[in-house]
Amino acid sequence: MIKSVIDGPVAQRDAGALLPYLALLLALAVVEGICNFVRRNYSVLASLRMETEMRNDFYAHLQALHVGFHDNWQSGQLLSRAVADIQTVRRFVGFGLVFAFFFLATFVGVLVMLVRLDLLLALITVSVTLPVVFLSTRFFRIYGVIARRVQDQQGDLTTVIEEAATGVRIIKAFGRNLTLRRRFEAQARLLRASNIASVDARAQAWTMFTFFPNLNLGIILLVGGLAVFNSGLSLGGLVAFMTYLFMLIWPLDALGWIIAMADEATTASQRLAEVFDSEPEIRDRPRARALDRCEGRIAFEDVTFAYPGGGAPILSGLSLEIEPGETVALVGRTGSGKTTLTALLPRLYDVTSGRVTLDGVDVRDILLRSLRAQVGVAFEDPILFSASVHENLVMGRQIDSDAELKRALSVAQADFVWDLPWGLETRVGEQGYSLSGGQRQRLALARAVLGRPRVLVLDDPLSAVDVHTESVIEKALSSVLRDVTALLVVHRPSTLALADRVALIDAGRVAAIGTHSELMRTQTLYRALLSQEAETVA
């Protein structure tokens, strides 16, 4: 178009002949505007949909992974992948990848037009831009290493911040503010140094990406100008050629930006793949079935269990049977395997050998959703979410009536919720720290008994309540335990009143089992453990 305008109406000084060209240029401008709108609209919408689906898939995969996976991963690393890395991939797909195709199409189209205009000048352009290809390959290799280091260090820094936020009470109680701040500053300095290295790498590469196209402009202007003087090229042809070169300057100048985005997206994808490629060890077997009716008969059959990478087994050849409606208390030294045993029934972990059965069915052959619907759990360290009391209690379960909710709160002696500013709708803050330890435990206990599960697993759920409240809770809980099968981890002698039988756990085995009075009469270790606990309570 430009060549035709200059060599035609401009050279012939025919102003009237410019009007058709003007109309055509305006039409091309309208087409370009429409194409830009469509491209931006659809590419952004598509990339945002992709980001949403990736984040949903990532979260669902995290929830499907076994507890052991989360034990070995820093939460900050998972958080940075779920947020920053997925955003990085989305930015590249929505912008970098689109512009890469656009620039490639532009480069090929312009190169074809350059060859049509002047073969010599086109060959000069190709030869001058060849070093850009070498530089871009080298930059991609170097920047990829730096981008991975930056993203890993962002995850480490996120972990430091998260731990400082969740552990603020411990930090302040021990006066370690300065120590944690120094730890944060040291990690921030590492990230800063890596970011500066990335800036330096981009600066060097982008300088060359800018230099060679401008060098090419100078050479073409010189050689093309001589060709115009020698009548080897028309003035319109030279202007058109130079205009096409100007169309290449921005793509070549943005090449470093696209390569940097591609590197960051590549390393982000690799980091995401490290999580996505982790297979859930606790999963439904192909022939797993639901429990239509649960009586609550539990059996641990020659169970051996060792934590992954944990060395010696915690449980070794342990066998224990619990009849429907029976409450069995677990008593033992610290580290004897009591809490580990309670984690095997709802399949937070799977046994290393042996098996755990519910109503004679291996729990690994029961659908996880069905198994965990039958088992209510309350841990010694209650975890509450940054949500309302009501949301923490129901955890998304379908509750038939408010009476069921009130009953659970009454059993757990958690009636204090009615005195909170907004009752059940009061938000309890992250991990429930706006409540006392005893209040958190009582809510966790109410959550466990809500919905009337057939099996209850209670890991010393009353350790943070006073003796009087414990007595009241135990009296209310005894009526609940009459209808369910229960496994209790006991540290206080008073809690043993809830148990029909007591299992003494020692060195990962059931050393003895019987009633409280039988074990007091026959087991020296049992008497010693309860004596220590009684002294601690006193």
C-alpha positions as CSV (number, residue, x, y, z in Angstrom):
1,M,0.0,0.0,0.0
2,I,2.7,2.5,1.0
3,K,4.8,1.6,-2.0
4,S,1.8,2.1,-4.3
5,V,0.9,5.5,-2.7
6,I,4.4,6.9,-2.9
7,D,5.3,5.6,-6.4
8,G,1.8,6.4,-7.7
9,P,-0.3,9.4,-6.5
10,V,2.6,11.0,-4.5
11,A,5.2,10.8,-7.3
12,Q,2.6,11.9,-9.9
13,R,1.2,14.6,-7.6
14,D,-2.4,13.4,-8.1
15,A,-4.2,14.1,-4.8
16,G,-7.5,12.7,-6.1
17,A,-6.0,9.3,-6.6
18,L,-5.2,9.1,-2.9
19,L,-8.9,8.7,-1.9
20,P,-9.2,5.0,-2.8
21,Y,-6.1,4.2,-0.9
22,L,-7.4,6.2,2.1
23,A,-10.6,4.2,2.1
24,L,-8.7,0.9,1.9
25,L,-6.4,1.9,4.8
26,L,-9.4,2.8,6.9
27,A,-11.0,-0.5,6.1
28,L,-7.8,-2.3,7.1
29,A,-7.7,-0.4,10.4
30,V,-11.3,-1.4,11.2
31,V,-10.5,-5.1,10.4
32,E,-7.4,-4.9,12.7
33,G,-9.4,-3.3,15.5
34,I,-12.0,-6.0,15.3
35,C,-9.4,-8.8,15.2
36,N,-7.6,-7.2,18.2
37,F,-10.9,-7.1,20.2
38,V,-11.8,-10.7,19.4
39,R,-8.3,-11.9,20.1
40,R,-8.0,-10.1,23.5
41,N,-11.5,-11.0,24.5
42,Y,-11.4,-14.7,23.7
43,S,-7.8,-15.4,24.7
44,V,-8.3,-13.7,28.1
45,L,-11.6,-15.5,28.7
46,A,-10.1,-18.9,27.7
47,S,-7.0,-18.4,29.8
48,L,-9.1,-17.4,32.9
49,R,-11.3,-20.5,32.4
50,M,-8.1,-22.6,32.2
51,E,-6.8,-21.0,35.4
52,T,-10.0,-21.8,37.2
53,E,-10.1,-25.4,36.1
54,M,-6.4,-25.9,36.9
55,R,-6.8,-24.4,40.4
56,N,-9.9,-26.6,41.0
57,D,-8.1,-29.7,39.8
58,F,-5.0,-28.8,41.9
59,Y,-7.1,-28.3,45.1
60,A,-9.1,-31.5,44.5
61,H,-5.8,-33.4,43.9
62,L,-4.3,-32.0,47.2
63,Q,-7.4,-33.2,49.0
64,A,-7.1,-36.7,47.5
65,L,-3.5,-37.1,48.5
66,H,-2.8,-39.0,51.6
67,V,-1.8,-37.4,54.9
68,G,1.8,-38.6,54.6
69,F,2.2,-36.5,51.5
70,H,1.2,-33.3,53.4
71,D,3.5,-34.3,56.3
72,N,6.5,-34.1,54.0
73,W,5.6,-30.9,52.1
74,Q,5.9,-27.3,53.2
75,S,2.5,-25.7,53.1
76,G,4.0,-22.6,51.7
77,Q,5.4,-24.5,48.7
78,L,1.9,-25.9,48.0
79,L,0.4,-22.5,48.4
80,S,2.8,-20.8,46.0
81,R,2.0,-23.5,43.4
82,A,-1.7,-23.2,43.9
83,V,-1.6,-19.4,43.4
84,A,1.5,-18.0,41.8
85,D,2.5,-20.9,39.5
86,I,-1.0,-21.4,38.1
87,Q,-1.2,-17.6,37.5
88,T,2.2,-17.8,35.7
89,V,0.9,-20.5,33.4
90,R,-2.3,-18.6,32.7
91,R,-0.4,-15.4,31.9
92,F,1.7,-17.2,29.3
93,V,-1.2,-19.0,27.7
94,G,-3.3,-15.9,27.6
95,F,-0.7,-13.4,26.5
96,G,2.8,-14.9,25.8
97,L,1.7,-17.9,23.7
98,V,-0.8,-15.7,21.7
99,F,1.8,-13.1,21.0
100,A,4.4,-15.8,20.1
101,F,2.1,-17.1,17.4
102,F,1.3,-13.5,16.3
103,F,5.0,-12.6,16.1
104,L,5.8,-15.7,14.2
105,A,3.1,-15.1,11.7
106,T,4.2,-11.4,11.4
107,F,7.8,-12.4,10.9
108,V,7.0,-15.0,8.2
109,G,4.6,-12.6,6.4
110,V,7.0,-9.7,6.5
111,L,9.9,-11.8,5.3
112,V,7.9,-12.9,2.3
113,M,7.1,-9.3,1.5
114,L,10.7,-8.3,1.9
115,V,11.8,-10.9,-0.6
116,R,9.2,-9.7,-3.0
117,L,10.4,-6.1,-2.6
118,D,14.2,-6.7,-2.8
119,L,16.0,-10.0,-2.4
120,L,19.4,-8.5,-1.5
121,L,18.0,-6.4,1.3
122,A,16.0,-9.4,2.5
123,L,19.1,-11.5,2.7
124,I,20.9,-8.8,4.7
125,T,18.0,-8.7,7.1
126,V,18.1,-12.4,7.7
127,S,21.8,-12.5,8.2
128,V,21.7,-9.7,10.7
129,T,18.9,-11.2,12.7
130,L,20.5,-14.7,12.9
131,P,22.4,-13.8,16.0
132,V,19.1,-13.2,17.7
133,V,18.2,-16.8,17.3
134,F,21.4,-17.9,19.0
135,L,21.0,-15.4,21.8
136,S,17.4,-16.4,22.4
137,T,18.3,-20.1,22.7
138,R,21.1,-19.3,25.2
139,F,18.8,-16.9,27.1
140,F,16.1,-19.6,27.4
141,R,18.6,-22.1,28.9
142,I,20.1,-19.6,31.4
143,Y,16.8,-18.0,32.4
144,G,15.1,-21.3,33.0
145,V,17.5,-22.1,35.8
146,I,17.0,-18.7,37.4
147,A,13.2,-18.8,37.1
148,R,13.1,-22.2,38.9
149,R,15.2,-20.8,41.7
150,V,13.0,-17.7,42.0
151,Q,9.8,-19.8,42.2
152,D,11.3,-22.2,44.7
153,Q,12.5,-19.4,46.9
154,Q,9.0,-17.7,46.7
155,G,7.6,-20.9,48.1
156,D,10.2,-21.0,50.9
157,L,9.4,-17.3,51.7
158,T,5.6,-18.1,51.7
159,T,6.3,-20.9,54.2
160,V,8.2,-18.6,56.5
161,I,5.4,-16.0,56.4
162,E,2.7,-18.6,57.0
163,E,4.6,-20.2,59.9
164,A,5.2,-16.8,61.5
165,A,1.5,-16.0,61.2
166,T,0.1,-19.3,62.5
167,G,2.8,-19.6,65.2
168,V,2.6,-16.0,66.4
169,R,1.6,-17.0,69.9
170,I,4.7,-19.3,70.3
171,I,6.9,-16.6,68.8
172,K,5.7,-13.9,71.2
173,A,5.6,-16.2,74.2
174,F,9.3,-17.1,73.7
175,G,10.3,-13.7,72.7
176,R,11.7,-14.9,69.3
177,N,10.4,-12.0,67.2
178,L,13.9,-10.9,66.3
179,T,15.0,-14.5,65.4
180,L,12.0,-15.0,63.1
181,R,12.5,-11.6,61.5
182,R,16.1,-12.4,60.8
183,R,15.0,-15.7,59.2
184,F,12.5,-13.9,57.1
185,E,15.0,-11.2,56.0
186,A,17.6,-13.9,55.1
187,Q,15.1,-15.7,52.9
188,A,13.9,-12.4,51.4
189,R,17.5,-11.5,50.6
190,L,18.0,-14.8,48.8
191,L,14.8,-14.1,46.7
192,R,16.0,-10.5,46.0
193,A,19.4,-11.8,44.8
194,S,17.7,-14.3,42.5
195,N,15.3,-11.6,41.2
196,I,18.3,-9.3,40.5
197,A,20.0,-12.2,38.6
198,S,16.9,-12.6,36.5
199,V,16.8,-8.8,35.8
200,D,20.4,-8.9,34.8
201,A,19.9,-11.9,32.5
202,R,16.9,-10.1,30.9
203,A,18.7,-6.8,30.6
204,Q,21.6,-8.4,28.7
205,A,19.4,-10.4,26.4
206,W,17.0,-7.6,25.7
207,T,19.8,-5.2,24.9
208,M,21.0,-7.5,22.1
209,F,17.4,-8.1,21.0
210,T,17.1,-4.4,20.6
211,F,20.6,-3.8,19.1
212,F,20.5,-6.1,16.2
213,P,17.1,-4.9,14.7
214,N,18.3,-1.3,14.9
215,L,21.6,-2.2,13.4
216,N,19.7,-3.9,10.6
217,L,17.7,-0.6,10.0
218,G,20.9,1.3,9.7
219,I,22.4,-1.1,7.2
220,I,19.2,-1.3,5.1
221,L,18.9,2.5,5.0
222,L,22.5,2.8,3.8
223,V,22.4,-0.1,1.2
224,G,18.8,0.7,0.1
225,G,19.6,4.4,-0.2
226,L,22.4,3.6,-2.6
227,A,20.1,1.3,-4.5
228,V,17.6,4.2,-4.9
229,F,20.4,6.5,-6.1
230,N,21.4,3.9,-8.6
231,S,17.8,3.4,-9.7
232,G,17.9,-0.2,-8.5
233,L,15.0,0.4,-6.1
234,S,12.2,2.9,-6.2
235,L,11.8,5.4,-3.3
236,G,8.4,3.8,-2.5
237,G,10.0,0.4,-2.4
238,L,12.6,1.6,0.1
239,V,10.0,3.2,2.3
240,A,7.8,0.1,2.1
241,F,10.8,-2.1,3.0
242,M,11.7,0.2,5.9
243,T,8.1,0.2,7.1
244,Y,8.1,-3.6,7.2
245,L,11.3,-3.6,9.2
246,F,9.7,-1.3,11.7
247,M,6.9,-3.9,12.0
248,L,9.6,-6.4,13.0
249,I,11.3,-4.2,15.6
250,W,8.6,-4.6,18.3
251,P,8.3,-8.4,17.9
252,L,12.1,-8.8,18.2
253,D,12.3,-6.3,21.1
254,A,9.5,-8.3,22.8
255,L,11.2,-11.6,22.1
256,G,13.0,-11.5,25.4
257,W,9.8,-10.9,27.3
258,I,8.1,-13.8,25.6
259,I,11.0,-16.2,26.2
260,A,11.1,-15.1,29.9
261,M,7.4,-15.7,30.2
262,A,7.8,-19.1,28.5
263,D,10.7,-20.0,30.9
264,E,8.6,-19.0,33.9
265,A,5.6,-20.9,32.6
266,T,7.8,-24.0,31.9
267,T,9.2,-24.1,35.4
268,A,5.8,-23.3,36.9
269,S,4.4,-26.3,35.0
270,Q,7.2,-28.5,36.2
271,R,6.5,-27.5,39.8
272,L,2.8,-28.2,39.3
273,A,3.6,-31.5,37.8
274,E,5.6,-32.5,40.9
275,V,2.3,-32.4,42.8
276,F,0.0,-33.7,40.1
277,D,2.3,-36.6,39.5
278,S,2.1,-37.7,43.1
279,E,-0.3,-40.5,43.3
280,P,-2.8,-40.7,46.2
281,E,-1.7,-43.8,48.3
282,I,-5.1,-43.8,50.1
283,R,-7.7,-44.3,47.4
284,D,-10.7,-46.4,46.6
285,R,-9.9,-49.9,45.4
286,P,-11.5,-50.9,42.0
287,R,-14.0,-53.2,43.8
288,A,-14.6,-51.0,46.9
289,R,-18.2,-50.9,48.0
290,A,-20.3,-48.7,50.2
291,L,-21.5,-49.7,53.7
292,D,-25.3,-49.8,53.5
293,R,-25.6,-50.6,57.1
294,C,-22.9,-50.4,59.8
295,E,-23.1,-52.4,63.0
296,G,-19.7,-51.1,64.2
297,R,-17.7,-54.3,64.8
298,I,-14.0,-53.3,64.6
299,A,-11.0,-55.6,64.3
300,F,-7.2,-54.9,64.1
301,E,-5.7,-58.1,62.7
302,D,-1.9,-58.5,63.2
303,V,-1.4,-54.9,62.2
304,T,2.0,-53.5,61.6
305,F,2.6,-49.9,60.6
306,A,5.6,-47.7,60.0
307,Y,5.5,-44.1,58.9
308,P,7.0,-43.5,55.4
309,G,10.7,-42.8,56.0
310,G,10.1,-43.1,59.7
311,G,12.3,-46.1,60.4
312,A,11.2,-48.7,62.8
313,P,7.5,-49.7,62.9
314,I,5.3,-47.9,65.4
315,L,2.9,-50.8,65.6
316,S,4.1,-54.4,65.3
317,G,1.7,-57.4,65.1
318,L,-1.1,-55.6,67.0
319,S,-4.4,-57.4,67.3
320,L,-7.6,-56.0,68.9
321,E,-11.3,-56.7,68.5
322,I,-14.1,-54.3,69.5
323,E,-17.7,-55.5,69.6
324,P,-20.6,-53.3,68.3
325,G,-21.7,-50.8,70.9
326,E,-18.5,-51.4,73.0
327,T,-16.2,-48.6,74.1
328,V,-12.5,-49.5,74.4
329,A,-9.9,-47.1,75.9
330,L,-6.3,-47.1,74.8
331,V,-3.7,-46.5,77.5
332,G,0.1,-46.5,77.0
333,R,3.3,-44.6,77.2
334,T,3.9,-41.6,75.0
335,G,5.0,-42.9,71.6
336,S,3.5,-46.4,72.1
337,G,1.2,-46.0,69.0
338,K,-2.2,-45.1,70.5
339,T,-2.8,-42.1,68.2
340,T,-1.4,-44.0,65.2
341,L,-3.9,-46.8,65.9
342,T,-6.8,-44.4,65.8
343,A,-5.6,-43.0,62.4
344,L,-5.8,-46.4,60.7
345,L,-9.6,-46.9,61.2
346,P,-10.7,-43.9,59.0
347,R,-7.8,-44.6,56.7
348,L,-5.8,-41.5,57.3
349,Y,-3.0,-44.0,56.8
350,D,-3.0,-47.6,55.5
351,V,-1.5,-50.5,57.4
352,T,2.0,-51.7,56.4
353,S,0.8,-55.2,56.9
354,G,-2.2,-57.0,58.4
355,R,-5.6,-55.4,58.1
356,V,-8.3,-53.3,59.8
357,T,-11.9,-54.4,59.4
358,L,-15.2,-52.8,60.0
359,D,-18.1,-55.3,60.2
360,G,-15.7,-58.0,58.8
361,V,-14.8,-55.9,55.7
362,D,-11.3,-54.6,55.2
363,V,-11.5,-50.8,55.4
364,R,-9.5,-50.7,52.2
365,D,-12.4,-52.4,50.4
366,I,-14.9,-49.8,51.6
367,L,-15.5,-46.6,49.6
368,L,-13.7,-43.8,51.5
369,R,-16.7,-41.5,51.5
370,S,-18.9,-44.3,53.0
371,L,-16.2,-45.3,55.5
372,R,-15.7,-41.8,56.8
373,A,-19.4,-41.1,56.9
374,Q,-19.6,-43.9,59.5
375,V,-16.6,-42.8,61.6
376,G,-16.7,-39.6,63.7
377,V,-13.2,-38.3,64.8
378,A,-12.1,-35.8,67.4
379,F,-8.4,-35.1,67.8
380,E,-6.5,-33.9,70.9
381,D,-5.3,-30.9,68.9
382,P,-8.6,-29.6,67.4
383,I,-8.4,-27.9,64.0
384,L,-11.1,-25.3,63.3
385,F,-11.3,-23.3,60.0
386,S,-11.6,-19.6,59.4
387,A,-15.4,-19.8,59.1
388,S,-18.5,-19.6,61.2
389,V,-19.2,-22.0,64.1
390,H,-22.0,-23.5,62.1
391,E,-19.7,-24.2,59.1
392,N,-17.1,-25.7,61.4
393,L,-19.6,-28.0,62.9
394,V,-21.4,-29.4,59.9
395,M,-18.4,-29.4,57.5
396,G,-20.8,-29.5,54.5
397,R,-22.7,-32.5,55.8
398,Q,-26.5,-32.7,55.5
399,I,-28.0,-32.3,58.9
400,D,-31.7,-33.3,59.3
401,S,-32.7,-30.8,61.9
402,D,-31.5,-28.1,64.2
403,A,-32.3,-30.4,67.1
404,E,-29.5,-32.7,66.0
405,L,-27.1,-29.7,66.1
406,K,-28.3,-28.6,69.5
407,R,-27.9,-32.2,70.8
408,A,-24.3,-32.4,69.7
409,L,-23.5,-29.0,71.3
410,S,-25.2,-30.2,74.5
411,V,-23.2,-33.5,74.6
412,A,-20.0,-31.6,74.2
413,Q,-21.0,-28.9,76.7
414,A,-20.5,-26.3,73.9
415,D,-23.5,-24.2,74.8
416,F,-21.2,-21.2,75.0
417,V,-21.7,-20.7,71.3
418,W,-25.1,-19.1,72.0
419,D,-23.3,-16.4,73.9
420,L,-21.0,-15.5,71.0
421,P,-21.7,-12.1,69.3
422,W,-23.6,-13.8,66.3
423,G,-24.2,-17.2,67.8
424,L,-23.6,-20.0,65.4
425,E,-22.8,-17.5,62.6
426,T,-19.8,-16.1,64.6
427,R,-16.6,-16.5,62.7
428,V,-13.9,-18.2,64.9
429,G,-10.8,-16.9,63.1
430,E,-8.0,-18.9,61.6
431,Q,-7.6,-22.3,63.4
432,G,-10.2,-21.1,65.9
433,Y,-7.7,-19.1,67.9
434,S,-10.3,-16.6,68.9
435,L,-11.6,-19.3,71.2
436,S,-10.0,-20.9,74.2
437,G,-8.4,-24.3,73.9
438,G,-11.2,-25.9,75.9
439,Q,-13.8,-24.3,73.6
440,R,-12.1,-25.5,70.5
441,Q,-12.0,-29.1,71.9
442,R,-15.7,-29.0,72.8
443,L,-16.6,-27.8,69.3
444,A,-14.4,-30.5,67.8
445,L,-16.2,-33.1,70.0
446,A,-19.6,-31.7,68.9
447,R,-18.5,-32.0,65.3
448,A,-17.5,-35.7,65.9
449,V,-20.8,-36.7,67.4
450,L,-23.0,-34.7,65.0
451,G,-24.8,-36.9,62.5
452,R,-24.8,-39.9,64.9
453,P,-21.9,-41.9,63.4
454,R,-21.8,-45.6,64.2
455,V,-18.1,-45.4,65.2
456,L,-16.4,-42.7,67.3
457,V,-12.6,-42.3,67.4
458,L,-11.7,-39.8,70.2
459,D,-8.0,-39.0,70.7
460,D,-8.0,-37.5,74.3
461,P,-10.7,-34.9,73.3
462,L,-11.0,-33.5,76.8
463,S,-7.4,-32.7,77.6
464,A,-8.0,-28.9,77.5
465,V,-11.1,-28.8,79.6
466,D,-11.2,-28.4,83.4
467,V,-12.1,-31.4,85.7
468,H,-15.6,-30.1,86.4
469,T,-16.4,-29.6,82.7
470,E,-14.9,-33.0,81.9
471,S,-17.2,-34.6,84.4
472,V,-20.3,-33.0,82.8
473,I,-19.2,-33.9,79.3
474,E,-18.5,-37.5,80.2
475,K,-21.9,-37.8,81.8
476,A,-23.5,-36.5,78.5
477,L,-21.1,-38.5,76.3
478,S,-21.9,-41.8,78.1
479,S,-25.4,-41.7,76.7
480,V,-24.0,-41.2,73.2
481,L,-21.5,-44.0,73.6
482,R,-24.2,-46.5,74.4
483,D,-25.4,-46.5,70.8
484,V,-22.0,-46.5,69.1
485,T,-18.7,-48.3,68.9
486,A,-15.9,-46.1,70.3
487,L,-12.2,-46.1,70.5
488,L,-10.8,-43.6,73.1
489,V,-7.2,-42.5,73.6
490,V,-7.1,-41.8,77.4
491,H,-4.6,-39.9,79.4
492,R,-6.8,-38.9,82.4
493,P,-7.9,-41.7,84.8
494,S,-11.3,-40.2,85.1
495,T,-12.1,-40.7,81.4
496,L,-11.7,-44.5,81.9
497,A,-15.2,-44.5,83.4
498,L,-16.5,-44.2,79.9
499,A,-14.8,-47.4,78.7
500,D,-16.2,-51.0,78.9
501,R,-12.7,-52.4,78.4
502,V,-9.1,-50.9,78.4
503,A,-6.3,-52.0,76.1
504,L,-2.8,-51.4,77.4
505,I,-0.5,-50.5,74.4
506,D,3.2,-51.1,74.9
507,A,5.9,-51.2,72.2
508,G,3.3,-51.2,69.4
509,R,1.4,-54.2,70.7
510,V,-1.6,-54.9,73.0
511,A,0.2,-55.9,76.1
512,A,-3.1,-56.6,78.0
513,I,-6.8,-56.0,77.7
514,G,-9.6,-56.1,80.3
515,T,-11.6,-54.0,82.6
516,H,-10.0,-51.1,84.5
517,S,-10.1,-53.1,87.8
518,E,-8.6,-56.2,86.1
519,L,-5.7,-54.2,84.7
520,M,-5.1,-52.3,88.0
521,R,-4.9,-55.7,89.7
522,T,-2.6,-57.5,87.2
523,Q,-0.6,-54.9,85.3
524,T,2.2,-53.0,86.9
525,L,2.8,-50.8,83.9
526,Y,-0.9,-49.9,83.8
527,R,-0.9,-48.9,87.5
528,A,2.3,-46.8,87.0
529,L,0.9,-45.0,84.0
530,L,-2.4,-44.1,85.8
531,S,-0.5,-43.0,88.9
532,Q,1.6,-40.6,86.8
533,E,-1.5,-39.2,85.1
534,A,-3.3,-38.8,88.5
535,E,-0.3,-36.9,89.8
536,T,-0.3,-34.7,86.7
537,V,-4.0,-33.9,87.1
538,A,-3.6,-33.2,90.8
